[in-house]
Amino acid sequence: MKKLYLVALVLLLVGLAAAAGPSYAAYYAKDKNDAGRLLTGRVIDHQDNPLPGAVVYLSNTRTRAVKTAIVGQDGGYRFPALSPNIDYEVYAQFNGKKSDTKTVSQFDNRQQVNINLRIDAK
């Protein structure tokens, strides 16, 4: 009789694990393959001209870790593989002048976010 209860218990546990397993496995695989969010944009002056050589600062609001990017000739910058569950602040500096600080919110569910940063370079 004990053997029958033990077999029934094992079958019940295996059945519960099988029912719960696929959803967890699918969630885990999705996160593992997810490349994260992409933040792109341009650093421009008030006449929409690119500002090559400007420095863009990206700050993780949770840890305060900062990443930087130097703007190319077209004024573009790019920060790949950002966590979708964290807020970020981004701003640019050029020749001692600073753009407004913009926020990339964790509640914005876009995979790619585009933020242009304007600096009065005069």
Buried (B, 14 or more C-beta within 10 A) or exposed (E): EEEEEEEEEEEEEEEEEEEEEEEEEEEEEEEEEEEBBBBBBBBBBEEEEBBBEBBBBBBBBEEEEEBEBEBBEEBBBEBEEBEBEBBBBBBBBBEEBBBEEBEBEBEEEEEEBEBBBBBEBE
